[in-house]
Amino acid sequence: FLYAPRGPAVVVGVLCYVAALLTMKLTLKSVFVTHSFKFAKFVSATHFLSGAIAMLVILIYRWRARGTAIPVPTWKEFGMMLVPVSLAITVSIGASNTALVFCSVAFTEIIGSTNCLVTIAVVLLLGMPFNLLLIIPAVLVAGGCIISTSGEINFSIVGVILCCTANIFRSGKVALQQKLMTGTTKDKFDPCALLFWTSVPCFLMMLGFSLATEGLEPCRHIGRLQGHQLVTLVQSLGICCVNATILNLAQLFVNKDLGAVGSQLVAQAKSVLTVLGGMVVFGEQVTVIELVGFMVVLLGVYMFSRIEQQGKKDQAHLKAEMHK
């Protein structure tokens, strides 16, 4: 209901994004725990490869069926925009995963809750348009997420550095993605084209990290499996790759419609749905403090949506007045 005034396309994009976020951990757990395939970088590389293949198929289909040319970036666009986005994606994933080795999940969630505020800073540093009134609901969402975080809070200096690194690069990623899809290159890079041109370098970078740290052990592990074990692992990897591709594509559509900060707020609001789902399905107990935090998160997201929508109406009205 928060995004209904923006139209059905935005609502569907947000729902797909949140659903993919909620199911991503389940599909990863199936690979890492159920099948004991604990090679995170190799699995991440397969996610990027599947995304590149899926988007290439879509781009070729559009070219053959509609005559829409496959967009090809210039060397400047590739080196100055697409590669930095890919690097930011790779570093943010690597830093956030490694941070779990040095600090608790609860602490990483607390640091991650400030991601929308870091994104605001990055957007302003890049000189992109931003309504400063939106800082207020962003602070509410960040505060609500911190309040509702539960669990033992263990941390270290290395963990703090890794969490902050992940925040900065994740914010840089979404800000640059917004700039590519809404700036001077918006006619060239829609979500499908952008996902393809960033998935290729992401795959090469993550594959390099995998070879450097995991070696050929993922391939040896697969080679040792036979029959049913091999089939079920491949199925789990396939489902995980499909989930990751939907997640990455939906995130780009949400980013294009709601902006870098708006997409981060949607991602953080998923915590409310996660806990509510646990209450309904598993009968989990929720404390009063957690409920207060969730209400603050929803209030912040609602305020952000309404303030941004009103700002766009005011801009449209101002442009109409100028053309009279």
C-alpha positions in Angstrom: 0.0 0.0 0.0 3.0 2.3 0.5 3.8 2.4 -3.2 0.3 1.9 -4.7 0.1 5.6 -5.9 3.2 5.0 -8.1 1.4 2.5 -10.2 1.3 -1.3 -10.6 4.7 -1.6 -12.2 6.5 -0.1 -9.2 4.4 -2.3 -6.8 5.3 -5.5 -8.7 9.0 -4.5 -8.8 9.0 -3.9 -5.0 7.2 -7.1 -4.3 9.6 -9.1 -6.5 12.6 -7.4 -4.8 11.4 -8.1 -1.3 10.4 -11.7 -2.1 13.8 -12.4 -3.6 15.5 -10.8 -0.6 13.5 -13.0 1.8 14.2 -16.2 -0.1 17.8 -15.6 -0.9 19.1 -16.8 2.5 17.0 -19.9 2.2 18.4 -20.9 -1.2 21.9 -20.1 0.0 21.4 -22.2 3.2 20.3 -25.1 1.0 23.6 -25.0 -0.9 25.9 -24.2 2.1 24.3 -26.3 4.8 22.2 -29.0 3.3 24.8 -29.9 0.6 27.9 -28.8 2.6 29.0 -26.8 -0.4 30.7 -24.0 1.6 32.4 -22.1 -1.2 30.7 -18.7 -1.0 32.9 -16.9 -3.6 32.4 -19.7 -6.2 28.6 -19.6 -5.6 28.6 -15.8 -6.0 30.5 -16.2 -9.3 27.8 -18.6 -10.6 25.2 -15.9 -9.6 26.9 -13.3 -11.8 27.4 -15.8 -14.6 23.7 -16.8 -14.6 22.7 -13.1 -14.5 24.9 -12.3 -17.5 23.5 -15.3 -19.5 19.9 -14.5 -18.7 20.2 -10.8 -19.6 22.1 -11.6 -22.8 19.2 -13.9 -23.8 16.7 -11.0 -23.1 18.8 -8.5 -25.1 19.1 -10.8 -28.1 15.4 -11.5 -28.0 14.6 -7.8 -28.0 17.0 -7.3 -30.9 15.5 -10.2 -32.9 11.8 -9.6 -32.1 11.6 -5.8 -31.8 14.7 -4.6 -33.6 16.1 -3.0 -30.4 19.8 -2.7 -30.8 21.9 -4.3 -28.0 23.5 -1.3 -26.2 27.3 -1.2 -26.2 29.1 1.1 -23.8 31.9 3.3 -24.9 35.3 2.6 -23.3 34.9 5.6 -21.1 31.5 4.5 -19.9 32.8 1.0 -19.3 35.9 2.0 -17.5 34.6 5.0 -15.6 31.1 3.8 -14.6 30.4 0.1 -15.3 33.7 -1.3 -13.9 33.4 0.8 -10.7 29.9 -0.5 -10.2 31.1 -4.0 -10.7 34.0 -3.5 -8.3 31.6 -2.0 -5.7 29.3 -5.0 -6.0 32.2 -7.5 -5.6 33.9 -5.6 -2.7 30.6 -5.1 -0.8 29.7 -8.8 -1.0 33.2 -9.9 0.0 33.4 -7.4 2.9 30.0 -8.2 4.3 30.5 -11.9 4.2 34.0 -11.7 5.7 32.7 -9.4 8.5 30.6 -12.3 9.8 33.8 -14.1 10.7 34.9 -11.3 13.1 31.6 -10.1 14.6 28.1 -11.3 15.3 25.1 -11.2 12.9 23.4 -8.7 15.2 26.3 -6.3 15.0 26.5 -6.5 11.2 22.7 -5.8 11.1 23.2 -2.7 13.3 26.0 -1.3 11.0 24.0 -2.3 7.9 21.0 -0.3 9.2 22.9 2.9 8.5 23.3 2.0 4.9 20.5 4.4 3.7 22.3 7.3 5.5 25.6 6.4 3.8 23.8 6.3 0.5 22.5 9.8 1.0 26.0 11.0 1.6 27.3 9.3 -1.5 24.4 10.7 -3.6 25.2 14.2 -2.4 29.0 13.8 -3.0 28.2 12.7 -6.6 26.2 15.9 -7.1 23.0 14.0 -7.8 19.7 15.6 -7.0 18.3 14.8 -3.6 15.5 16.3 -1.5 17.1 17.0 1.9 13.7 16.6 3.6 14.1 12.8 2.9 16.9 12.6 5.5 14.3 12.6 8.3 12.5 9.4 7.2 15.8 7.8 6.4 17.0 8.4 9.9 13.7 6.9 11.2 14.3 3.8 9.2 17.9 3.4 10.3 16.9 4.0 14.0 14.0 1.6 13.7 16.2 -1.2 12.3 18.8 -0.7 15.1 16.1 -0.8 17.8 14.6 -4.0 16.4 17.9 -5.8 16.0 18.1 -8.7 18.4 20.9 -11.1 19.3 24.3 -11.1 21.0 26.4 -8.1 19.9 30.0 -9.2 19.5 32.4 -7.2 17.4 36.0 -6.4 16.7 37.9 -3.5 15.0 38.4 -5.6 11.9 34.7 -6.4 11.8 33.8 -2.7 12.1 36.1 -1.8 9.3 34.7 -4.6 7.1 31.1 -3.6 7.8 31.7 0.1 7.1 33.6 -0.9 3.9 30.6 -3.0 2.8 28.2 0.0 3.5 30.3 2.5 1.6 30.7 0.3 -1.5 27.1 -0.9 -1.4 26.0 2.8 -1.3 28.4 3.6 -4.2 27.0 0.8 -6.2 23.3 1.9 -6.0 24.2 5.6 -6.5 26.2 4.9 -9.6 23.4 2.5 -10.9 20.9 5.3 -10.4 23.1 7.7 -12.3 23.5 5.4 -15.2 19.7 4.7 -15.5 18.5 8.2 -14.9 21.3 10.4 -16.1 22.7 11.1 -19.6 23.0 7.4 -20.3 19.4 6.5 -19.4 18.4 5.8 -23.0 21.3 3.3 -23.3 21.2 1.5 -20.0 17.9 0.1 -18.8 17.9 -2.5 -15.9 18.4 -5.5 -18.3 21.3 -3.9 -20.2 22.9 -2.6 -17.0 22.7 -6.0 -15.3 24.4 -7.6 -18.3 27.3 -5.2 -18.5 28.0 -5.3 -14.8 27.5 -9.0 -14.4 30.4 -9.9 -16.8 33.1 -8.0 -14.9 31.6 -9.1 -11.6 31.8 -12.7 -12.7 35.5 -12.3 -13.7 36.4 -10.5 -10.4 34.6 -13.0 -8.2 36.0 -15.9 -10.1 39.5 -14.5 -9.6 38.8 -14.2 -5.8 37.5 -17.7 -5.7 40.5 -19.2 -7.5 42.8 -17.2 -5.2 41.1 -18.2 -1.9 39.2 -21.4 -2.7 41.4 -22.8 -5.5 39.9 -25.7 -7.5 38.3 -27.3 -4.4 34.7 -26.4 -5.5 35.3 -28.2 -8.8 36.9 -31.2 -7.0 33.9 -31.3 -4.6 31.5 -31.4 -7.4 33.6 -34.1 -9.2 33.4 -36.3 -6.1 29.6 -36.4 -6.1 27.6 -39.0 -8.0 24.0 -39.8 -8.7 21.4 -38.2 -6.5 23.8 -36.1 -4.5 25.1 -34.5 -7.7 21.7 -33.9 -9.1 20.3 -32.3 -5.9 23.4 -30.0 -5.6 23.0 -28.8 -9.2 19.3 -28.2 -8.6 20.0 -26.2 -5.5 22.7 -24.2 -7.3 20.3 -23.6 -10.2 17.5 -22.4 -7.9 20.0 -20.1 -6.1 21.2 -18.6 -9.3 17.6 -18.0 -10.5 16.8 -16.3 -7.2 20.0 -14.2 -7.4 19.2 -13.1 -11.0 15.6 -12.1 -10.0 17.0 -10.2 -7.0 19.6 -8.3 -8.9 17.2 -7.4 -11.7 14.4 -6.4 -9.4 16.8 -4.2 -7.4 17.7 -2.3 -10.5 14.0 -1.7 -11.4 13.3 -0.5 -7.9 16.5 1.7 -8.0 15.3 3.2 -11.2 11.8 3.9 -9.9 12.6 4.9 -6.3 16.2 6.0 -6.5 19.3 4.8 -4.7 18.1 5.8 -1.2 14.5 4.5 -1.7 15.7 1.1 -2.9 17.9 0.8 0.3 14.9 1.6 2.5 12.9 -1.1 0.8 15.7 -3.6 1.4 15.8 -2.6 5.1 12.1 -2.8 5.5 12.2 -6.5 4.7 13.2 -7.2 8.3 9.6 -6.4 9.3 8.3 -9.0 6.9 10.9 -11.5 8.1 9.9 -11.3 11.7 6.1 -11.2 10.9 6.6 -14.3 8.8 8.4 -16.0 11.7 5.5 -15.1 14.0 2.9 -16.6 11.7 4.7 -19.7 10.5 6.9 -20.6 13.5 5.1 -18.9 16.3 8.1 -16.9 17.3 7.8 -14.3 20.1 8.5 -10.6 19.4 9.4 -8.2 22.2 7.8 -4.8 22.7 11.0 -3.0 21.7 11.2 -5.0 18.4 7.5 -4.0 17.7 8.4 -0.4 18.3 11.3 -0.6 16.0 9.2 -2.2 13.2 6.6 0.6 13.6 9.3 3.2 13.3 10.7 1.5 10.2 7.2 1.4 8.5 6.6 5.1 9.5 9.9 6.1 8.0 9.3 4.2 4.7 5.8 5.7 4.5 7.1 9.3 5.1 9.9 8.8 2.6 7.4 7.6 -0.1 5.0 10.5 0.5 7.6 13.2 0.7 9.4 12.0 -2.5 6.1 11.8 -4.3 5.1 15.3 -3.3 8.5 16.6 -4.3 8.1 15.1 -7.8 4.6 16.7 -8.1 6.0 20.0 -7.1 8.8 19.7 -9.7 6.3 18.8 -12.4 4.1 21.7 -11.5 7.1 24.1 -11.6 8.1 22.8 -15.0 4.6 23.3 -16.3 4.5 26.9 -15.0 7.9 27.6 -16.6 6.6 26.4 -20.0 3.5 28.7 -19.9 
